[in-house]
Amino acid sequence: MALTVTHVSKQYETPRGPVPVLDDVSLSVERGDAVAVMGPSGCGKSTLLYMIGALEPPSSGSITIDDQDPYALGEREQAAFRGGTIGFIFQDHLLLPQLSALDNVLVPTLVSTADTPASEFSDRARQLLIEVGLKDRLEHRPGELSGGEKQRVAIARALVHQPALLLCDEPTGNLDRGSADAVADLLLKLHEERRTMLVAVTHSQELARRFSRRYELTDHRLQEPA
């Protein structure tokens, strides 16, 4: 299993002409790799992440995951591929306020095309919440959880489908230093145990230093820091 980004560029068309966001970006990630991408606000980090996650097509170049180009698939097939292969963790946890922690973890399974019994998903969700330290919070709603606890629920939700690729957009950006360190510890521990492909975009030097591979997105290009 590998992620391959090959000569990818992205631009947005406007009445005043094209606005470049990414230019000739290439990246290769294999099982067990942990990659951090840093750069100033507005440099295109999130756009790169969304393209890798089959949410935003590139203007040119190609992206393959396990030799599959998700953008060559039809809409339904692409959604199924994304749901079964990729887990997302965002800066804003995006939990549904009316649901418990357990039910929030189970939300992605409601549209699953996998031949997995609901009871197995439920058992897996409970185990994940226990692993992220929320054994006593399964029935709590987001309003009853701290910021760090909400992000732990989001991590469990991202892993419920056992994805090969885990994508994180500023996963500690809204947390205080103590909570950010705890979430980073957890994220990297789960990554190592499951040997996912982990790609995170972040402003945090502290978080990026903990990743085995680091890049900077500068002037629309992806570069290894000096």
N, C-alpha and C positions, 0 to 999 in steps of 0.2 A: 504494500500500500504506500503510495507516495502522492504528494501534491506537487504539480509542476506548473509554474507561471512562466510563460515564454514570450518575451518582447511585447508585453502588454502596455498599451497606451489608452488613456481615457480623456475625452474632451466633451464639453457640453456646448451645444449650439445656442447662440443668442442672437438677437437682432443686430448686434454690433460685431458679430463674428464669433468664431469658436474660442472657447476658454479652455486652455489646457489644464489638466489636473495631474495626470501621470504620463510619463514619457519613457517608453522602452524599459519597463520593469520586468526583471526575470528573477525567479526564486524557486528553489527546490527544497522540499521538506519531506522527510521520511519518518516512519514510525519511531517514536521515542524522542524526536527532535522538539525542542522548545525554542521558539523564535519570537523575539521582541522587536517591534518596529517603533521607533521614536521619531518625533518631528514636531514643529510648531503647529498651533491650531490653524486649520484651513489648508494644510499642506497635502491632503489627500489620503491620510492614514485610514480613515473610516471607509472611504471609497474603495481603497484597495481591499480592505477586509470584506466589504459587501460583494465585491466582484469574486473574491475567492469563495465566498459563501453562496454563490449562485443566486444573488439577489440583484445584482447590477451588472449587465453585460459590458465587456470592454469595447472600446471603439475599434481596437485592432489587437492582434496577438491572440494567444490561446491560454486557456486554463484547463488542466485535467486533474482529476482526482481518481486514483486507481485506474489510470488510462481512459477514463470516461470524461468527455467534454459535456458538462451539464447543460451548456447553452445549445448543444445539438439536439437536446431532448424536447419533446412536446411539453406543454405547460403542466399537465398532470404527472407525466413521468419525471419532469424536473422537480416538482414539489415532493414526490415520493423519494427521489434520490436525495434531495436536500434533507428531508426529515429523517431518513435512515442512516445518513453518512456524516452529517454535520451537526454539532452542538454549538449554540450561541450563548454568550454571556455578555450583557451590556452594562454600561455604567449605571443606568437606571434599571433596576432589577425587573421592571415591567411585570410585577406580580398582579394578579387579579384580586382586588381588595375584598371581594365578597366570598372568596374561597379560602379554605384552610391551607396550611403549608403543604400537606399531603396532596390535596386536590390540585394545587398549583403545579406540583411536580408532575402530576398525571395529565395535565392539559395537552402536551404534545401527543400523547398516546390516543387521544380522542379521534385524531385524523390519521392514525397509523395505518399503513397498508401491510404491515408485517403480520405474519400468521402467528401471533402471540396471544395467548389467553389473557383476558383482563386481570385475572387473579395473579398471573405472573408479573404483569406490569405493576400491580399494586404492591406485591411483595418486594419487587425491585425498588420501587419508590420509597417504601418504608426503610429498607436497608440503606439506601443512599442518605436519607435524612439522618439515620443513626450514625453513618460514617462521617457526616459533616457536623456532628455534634448537636443535633436537634432532636434527640430521642424524646424529650419532654415537650416538644413544640409542634408535634404533628398536627394537632387540631387547632393551633393558634392561627388567626388571620394576620395578614401583613401589618395591620394597624397595631397589633399586639407584639410585634417583633422589633428589635433594634435594627439599625442600618446594616450592621455586619451579619445579623441573622437572616435578614432578607436576601443578602447576597449569597449566603450559604444555600438558601432555598433555590436561588437562581442557578447555582452551580449544580445542585442535585437535578434540577429540571433539565439542564443541558446534557446531563449524562444518562438520563433515563432510557434513551434509545441505544445506549452503548456506542456512541459515534466514534469513528476513526479519527475525525478531525474536529478539534475544539477551537473555536474562534472567540476572542475576548476583546471587546471594545472598551478600553479604560475600566477594567474590572474593579479597580480600587479607587477610582477617581472621586467618588462621593463619600469616602470613609475617612474617619480620623486615623491618625498614624497607627494606633494600637490595633484597631479593627482591620486596617489595610494590611498590616503585617500578618495578622491571623488568617485573613482570606488568602493572601499570597502563599502562606505556608500550606494551607489546605489545597489550593489549586494545583500547586506543583507536586504535592504528595499524591493526589489522585491521578495526575498526569503520569507520574513515574510508575505508579502501580498498574495503570491500564495501558501504558505505552501508547498514548494517543499522539497524534501530531498536534502540537499546541502552537497557535499563532496569536499573539496579543499586540495590540497597538496601545501605547501608553505615553503619558507625559512624565511618568514617575521614573526617575533615575534609579531609585531604590529597587523598584520592581524589575526594571530591565536588567539590572546587574545580576539578578538571580537566574536569568535565562542563559542557556548554553550558547545561543547565537543571538547577536544583536545587530540591528541595522538602523540607519537614519534615512528618513525621507526628506530630501533637500532639493530644491529647484526641480521638482516633479520626478526626481530619480531616486532609486533605492541604492544606498551606498553603505558599505561596512565602515564603522567609525574608525578614525585614525588611532 
